[in-house]
Amino acid sequence: MKAIPLFREKRIVAHRTTGELGTIEIKVWKFPKTPNYPDGRKFSLFLVSNRKVVVGIDNHHPKGPHLHMGETEVVYDYQSDEQLLGDFFDFVRKAGFDL
């Protein structure tokens, strides 16, 4: 079975106070579970502004699910696709960007 795209979106957003523009790119795929991807999901959700990561969540091997907040990375507890999208959009709003 090949990877099945579940969600893909790209959009431009603006910071609510500075007007600074950012790009959101979201990709979520479903595929057979493997030791590297035990949830059967591969995902990459990022907000980039001025060529810098503002916030991102991804699960590439070997790190597994993790959250990028600027230069900082911490483990992300993936629960579901719905939670993943909700968490990402919450982080985008907390960073000051309107959706």
Phi, psi and chi 1 to 4 in degrees:
 res  aa     phi    psi   chi1   chi2   chi3   chi4
   1 MET       -  132.5  177.6  173.2  138.4      -
   2 LYS   -83.9  164.4  -66.5 -177.1  179.1 -179.0
   3 ALA   -63.0  137.6      -      -      -      -
   4 ILE  -112.3  119.2  -61.4  168.8      -      -
   5 PRO   -67.0  125.3   -2.7    8.7      -      -
   6 LEU   -98.9  -34.2  -65.6  177.8      -      -
   7 PHE  -155.0  132.4 -168.0   85.2      -      -
   8 ARG  -147.2  130.4 -174.0  173.1 -173.6  123.2
   9 GLU  -154.1  144.5 -179.3  176.9  -26.9      -
  10 LYS  -138.9  130.1 -169.9  169.7 -173.0  175.0
  11 ARG  -152.9  158.1   69.1  168.7  104.2  159.1
  12 ILE   -97.0  134.8  -55.5  -62.0      -      -
  13 VAL  -128.5  159.5  -66.9      -      -      -
  14 ALA  -120.3  143.7      -      -      -      -
  15 HIS   -71.4  134.5 -166.8  -83.6      -      -
  16 ARG   -68.8  -23.3   72.8 -176.9  141.6  -88.7
  17 THR  -105.4  -36.5   56.5      -      -      -
  18 THR   -94.9  -20.3   66.7      -      -      -
  19 GLY    79.1   -1.3      -      -      -      -
  20 GLU   -55.6  135.9  176.3 -177.2  -32.4      -
  21 LEU   -91.3  148.0  -64.2  179.0      -      -
  22 GLY  -138.1  160.2      -      -      -      -
  23 THR  -115.8  127.4  -58.4      -      -      -
  24 ILE  -101.3  130.9  -72.8  177.1      -      -
  25 GLU  -132.6  125.0 -173.4  163.6    9.1      -
  26 ILE  -124.7  131.5  -60.3  170.4      -      -
  27 LYS  -139.7  126.4  -60.7  177.7 -134.6  167.6
  28 VAL  -133.0  126.9 -179.7      -      -      -
  29 TRP  -122.3  150.5  -60.0  -88.3      -      -
  30 LYS  -110.4  137.9  175.8 -176.1  176.9 -177.2
  31 PHE  -159.2  172.4   59.4   95.0      -      -
  32 PRO   -56.7  144.2  -23.4   32.9      -      -
  33 LYS   -64.9  139.7  -65.5  177.7 -178.3 -177.5
  34 THR  -136.1  167.1   67.4      -      -      -
  35 PRO   -57.9  -33.2  -27.1   35.6      -      -
  36 ASN   -78.7  -25.2  -67.6  -23.9      -      -
  37 TYR  -134.4   71.8  -60.3   99.3      -      -
  38 PRO   -65.3  -17.3   22.5  -31.0      -      -
  39 ASP   -88.4   -4.9  -63.7  -53.3      -      -
  40 GLY    69.3   27.0      -      -      -      -
  41 ARG  -131.5  142.7  -65.6  -70.3 -171.8  -87.4
  42 LYS  -125.4  131.5  173.4  109.9  173.8   89.3
  43 PHE  -143.8  154.0   49.6   82.4      -      -
  44 SER  -151.0  112.8  173.8      -      -      -
  45 LEU  -129.2  116.9  -56.7   86.3      -      -
  46 PHE  -138.1  144.8  -81.0   88.2      -      -
  47 LEU  -116.5  120.8  164.6   60.5      -      -
  48 VAL  -121.0  135.8  175.7      -      -      -
  49 SER  -140.8  136.6 -176.6      -      -      -
  50 ASN    51.2   40.3  -69.2  -35.3      -      -
  51 ARG    64.2   19.5  -63.2 -176.4 -179.9 -179.0
  52 LYS  -125.1  142.2  -66.8 -176.2 -179.3  177.1
  53 VAL   -70.8  123.5  171.9      -      -      -
  54 VAL   -88.8  -50.5  176.7      -      -      -
  55 VAL  -151.0  146.5   62.6      -      -      -
  56 GLY  -158.9  151.5      -      -      -      -
  57 ILE  -135.1  126.4  -54.0  173.7      -      -
  58 ASP  -150.2  175.6   64.0  -28.6      -      -
  59 ASN  -141.9   40.2   68.0  -24.0      -      -
  60 HIS   -67.7  152.7   62.5   80.1      -      -
  61 HIS   -76.0  137.6  177.4   70.6      -      -
  62 PRO   -99.3    4.1   35.5  -35.2      -      -
  63 LYS   -74.7  -29.4  -67.3 -176.8  179.8 -178.0
  64 GLY    74.1 -171.0      -      -      -      -
  65 PRO   -61.7  125.4  -21.1   31.5      -      -
  66 HIS  -150.5  158.1   59.5  -76.6      -      -
  67 LEU  -111.7  133.5  169.2   66.4      -      -
  68 HIS  -104.2  124.6  -61.0 -102.4      -      -
  69 MET  -123.2   93.7  -63.7  -61.9  -74.8      -
  70 GLY    63.2 -124.8      -      -      -      -
  71 GLU   -84.9   -9.4  -61.2  -70.5  -39.0      -
  72 THR   -91.1  139.2  -57.0      -      -      -
  73 GLU  -123.4  134.7  -71.5 -175.6   28.0      -
  74 VAL  -136.1  159.4  -64.8      -      -      -
  75 VAL   -63.4  140.5  172.0      -      -      -
  76 TYR  -114.3  131.9  174.6   76.3      -      -
  77 ASP   -91.2   91.5 -176.8   22.4      -      -
  78 TYR   -68.3  126.7  172.6   83.0      -      -
  79 GLN  -114.6  -43.7  -63.1  -65.0  -43.9      -
  80 SER  -163.3  164.9   67.6      -      -      -
  81 ASP   -61.7  -41.0  -63.7  -21.4      -      -
  82 GLU   -63.1  -44.1  -66.1   77.9   15.3      -
  83 GLN   -65.3  -41.2 -175.8   70.4   40.9      -
  84 LEU   -57.0  -51.8  173.0   68.1      -      -
  85 LEU   -63.7  -43.0  -68.5  168.1      -      -
  86 GLY   -61.7  -45.3      -      -      -      -
  87 ASP   -61.5  -45.6  -72.0  -13.6      -      -
  88 PHE   -60.5  -48.7  177.4   71.6      -      -
  89 PHE   -63.9  -33.6  -70.7  132.8      -      -
  90 ASP   -63.4  -44.3  -75.6  -12.2      -      -
  91 PHE   -63.5  -38.7  -74.1  124.5      -      -
  92 VAL   -61.8  -46.2  168.2      -      -      -
  93 ARG   -63.6  -41.6  -75.8 -170.9  -73.2  -87.6
  94 LYS   -64.3  -28.1  -73.4  178.1 -174.9  173.0
  95 ALA   -77.0   -3.0      -      -      -      -
  96 GLY    97.6    8.5      -      -      -      -
  97 PHE   -99.0  137.7  -72.6   81.4      -      -
  98 ASP   -85.3  142.6  -73.7  -33.2      -      -
  99 LEU   -93.0      -  -61.9  172.5      -      -
